[in-house]
Every structure is written in structure tokens, then in C-alpha cells.
Amino acid sequence: MSTPLRLLAVSCILLVIACLAAFGASPAEKDWDLPTRDWYQGPVRYLITADEEKSYRALKTEEERRKFIEDFWARRDEDASTPVNEFELRFKKRVQEANDLFRDAPYPGWRTDRGKFYVLIGPPDELREDHGFNRNGKEIFYIIWIYREPRFPGMERDTQVRLVRDDSGQYEVSDRLTLDQVERYFGTPRSLALGATSAQRPPEPRDLLDTIAAARPDKDSQRFRSRYDFFLAADGSTSVVMTLGIRRSNPEPEWKVYARLSNGAVSFDLAAADSFRSSPAGSDVDGFRLYQGRISLPSGLYSVFFGIQNAATRELFSLGERLTVPDFREGTFALSGITLAARLEPAPNPESDPPFLVGRLLIIPKMEAVYQTGSDLAYYFQVYHPGKDPESGEASLDITYQFLQASSLQKTGEPAFKPLGKAQHFENQTGLVHGYAFPLTGWPASEFKLQITVKDRVTGLSAQAEARFSVR
């Protein structure tokens, strides 16, 4: 009796499986909208970038993951001015439709080959279904999806996606189906999938910079303020410290800043996520929030292009300007130039490499060279390539500080300056890095110039730098 019962049980199981297959039943689909640890392995795997996946996997709390997912969809919103995120709704609708349409696999429809193309590109304009025979005479069933119109930039008209049914009944993408001389389409499925994926990701920073550079934007000095400081880099090139100030607003958005410097022959990009950084110390300087980046360049004339993007809305701003990078190479006695600072103090933890670090000093640059009477004037500069005293082996420098005040206007419209008080002389200085701050108590409202002259006592060479500022 046991054998017939066992056979009956097996037959019932097979009947249940057959019924499930006939009625298109599939395993219950997981809710991929929840901020779970494996959210990135759901349908968004077709969209998420490597950097985004890395960032998501590093998150520790559910709230952090929830905020990431909100930002993920916001970055892809096609029209941030509307309350609805059309891209997100369309993507999720296609995922659900793929689950309903493609039930030939033991997993959700969006994970099938047909489902992937459906989610990324949408339904085809035309569908051809037929059968043929391979070289061994085996019958092959296939489907051809035809997209008459391009669905994203770079997609060709009349693109075909060929899917062949395997022995299990599932349809898989194939680029080896030889029908009507379609060999010229070899590679289409793979390249099409890659193209469709890329088209639905946020533009990469270098793509944004390409667009900005081609547009040759003007400088918007009302919303943005830029400053450049130049120092000698370890490899002999010039280290360019680029500070971008973004006019503060309420509420304060999170900004991403990128930049390209081009001399006509080659371009240098600051396009990494952390190329420009900010900190609480730079959160409000002269009404701007400061972001700072650094790059080492050969000397010369450059075009500078900034891309400034609202991280939440993806709104993009740009500006462009010209920049001359000085030459501090060995053999030329020189000064770095004077950095006027809103704050200048020893960095509490320079080993952590915070933003606005120069050497071991925290230097927050002034974005507007305007000081209030009684406030502190802070400035910083470096000295390069002095001679060495034969006895001490150190530099021997005479440093002169002279303040000048605007007295009248010249025919050119520029102010003429005259000395304000006596020059201050400091002889036989050995230091090559100088940073000072002093109060402007009692200074009148006017335009001023700080002029610094450094004489090398060993070689007899001199170098000079100056900076203009005003007191109100």
C-alpha cells in the first residue's frame, strides 16, 4: 500500500507545480522600497552607480538609509519644480508591470532579461514572435523586440533586442541569433543595456564639466565668489588653493562643487566627490559658505570652470573665469602672495587634514577684502628659494611691512596710495612661513594696501607682494 500512496503524493505535487506554472504564479516579491541593508540589490541595481552603492553599504542606521534613498530618487528627478518625481514613478511602474508580464522564471519578472530591458527602456514599439532551427535541426523559439524610436541619447533607430527561449521556457537575450542577416547587430543587447543604464543615472561630474566648458559661462559674482591662493608644491609645480564662496540662503542646501582648469592643450579636473570640502569654520564668511579644493599645476594661463550642484534638487549652476598660475620653481627668489584671512590660527588637529589647512595653520580666507574698524586683519605668506647663510645654514631675511592709504584717484580711475605711518622693519629673519593678525583699532574708513618686501641678505635679491583691502 505504501508504494501507491507515495506515487499518489508525488503525482499531486507535480500537479500543483503544473497548476502554478499554468496560472503564472511566482514567489512573493520583496518590498524593495524599504530602507533595508540590501536595498541596493533590488531593482535599483539597474540604476545605482558604484560610488552610490559604496556609500549606501557604509550606512549604519535605518534613518541614514531612508535619507539616502530619498536623495537617490531626488537626484534623478526630471523636473524638481513639480511635487511628483516622474522618474521614480515611471521606474517603479515598469518594475510592477515586468513582474506581471514575465512569469516564466522562478524569480520576479524584473530580474529576467525581458524585465531588465522593459524596466530600463520600456515596452517595444513592435514585437515579432517566431521559430526556427539551429544547425543541429533543433527547433528554436524566439522573440524580437523592435524599438523604432530612440529611447535615450545614443540609441539608434530601429534597434532590435533578440530573445531566445531556452529548455526551461525562459527567454534570454541573445546576440548569436542569425536571422535575416542580423549579424550586424552583434553586441547590441549588451551595449544597449549599458547605454540605457547610463542614460538613467545622474550625469557624472566630468560630463557636467564638459557641458559647462562648452557653454563658456560668465562669472556670477552675486551668488558666487572665488579666490585663488598659490603656494610651492612639493614636486616643484604650483599648488592652487581654490576657494569658492556660495551666497548663504535659508534654508541652506547641500552643495557639490566641481571644477576644471584648462590651458587649451590639457584639462585638469577636480571631479571627485570630496574634491571640494567645507567645514563649520567656513560656514559663514562674509555672507558666503566656503568650499575649498586644491590641485597642483604647471604655471601658465588657464580657463577655470566651476560646476555647483544642489545635491537634493540636482539644480546646476556654473561660472567661468581666467586665471594666471605663477611659477615658483627652483632658482627664483619669490613670495607666495598674501592671503588675507578671516581666521588664522593653529589647526587643532592638522593630521586629520581638515579643509582650509595650510601647513599646520587653519586659514579661512576673506572672500571680500573688507574689514570693520576694530576687527582683526590677518594675513599669511611664504618665502621661496632664499640663499643659505654659510655659518648657520639658514635663511637670513630682512622683511619690511608698509601700509599705504588711498589718497586720490588717478586718470585711470585707480586710487593713488601714499604711505600710512612708518614702515616696519624686521632684520635677519630665518622663518620662511609668516602669519600675523592685529586689530584695526582706530583705523579710518578708507582703501588700503599692505606691501611686503623681503630682501635676501645672502644673495641680495628682493621680492615683493601686496594686498588691497578696505576698512569701513
Secondary structure, 3 states (H helix, E strand, C coil): CHHHHHHHHHHHHHHHHHHHHHCCCCCCCCCCCCCCCCHHHCHHHHCCCHHHHHHHHCCCCHHHHHHHHHHHHHCCCCCCCCCCCHHHHHHHHHHHHHHHHCCCCCCCHHHCHHHHHHHHHCCCCEEEEEEEECCCCCEEEEEEEEECCCCCCCCCCCEEEEEEECCCCCEEECCCCCCCCHHHHCCHHHHHHHHHHHHCCCCCHHHHHHHHHHHCCCCCCCCEEEEEEEEECCCCCEEEEEEEEEECCCCCCCEEEEEEEECCCCEEEECCCCCCECCHHHCCECCEEEEEEEEEECCEEEEEEEEEEECCCCCEEEEEEEEEECCCCCCCCEECCCEEEEEEEECCCHHHCCCCEECCEEEEECCCCEECCCCEEEEEEEEECCCCCCCCCCCCEEEEEEEEEEEEECCCCCEEEEECCCCEEEEEECCCEEEEEEECCCCCCEEEEEEEEEEECCCCCEEEEEEEEEEC
